Amino acid sequence: MGVSARLAAPLVVALLSALCLFGATGCGGFFYAIYAGGATSKLETAQQLGAEKYAPYEYYFAQEHLQKAMEEAASADYGDAIDLADEAEKSANKAILLSKQAHEGAGR
């Protein structure tokens, strides 16, 4: 075994160990953070557009799903947390759309 092979072996073992550790903890938290961030942003936009008034069902549906997603993430159930955050974002998008339509209708 050459010198470079002997030096590379511990590096490969360290990288594989790190990869296994990352795989054991999963990257669910990373993906959850992306989904939750998107849902939070959309929910804030919906609120600014008055979705509480113009699209209350969609707005509060999104808000409750985001809250439940946070609870699931806190217990490291990232699969459910991601699904809930995704539903929250979809509902917040609908609330945004309905609120914008209500504003357009008010301007006539």
CORPE-V598418 format. One record per residue. OMEGA is omega in whole degrees, -180 to 180 (* if undefined). Layout:
BEGIN
{{OMEGA} {OMEGA}}
END
This chain:
BEGIN
{{-179} {-179} {-178} {178} {179} {178} {-178} {-177} {179} {179} {178} {178} {179} {179} {178} {177} {179} {179} {178} {178} {178} {179} {180} {179} {178} {177} {179} {180} {179} {-179} {176} {-179} {178} {-179} {-179} {178} {178} {180} {179} {179} {-180} {179} {177} {177} {179} {180} {180} {180} {178} {-178} {177} {180} {-171} {-179} {-173} {-179} {-178} {-179} {-177} {174} {178} {-178} {-179} {178} {177} {178} {179} {177} {179} {178} {179} {179} {179} {177} {176} {174} {-170} {178} {178} {-180} {179} {179} {-180} {178} {177} {177} {179} {-179} {178} {-180} {177} {176} {178} {178} {177} {-179} {-180} {179} {177} {178} {179} {178} {178} {179} {-180} {-176} {-177} {*}}
END
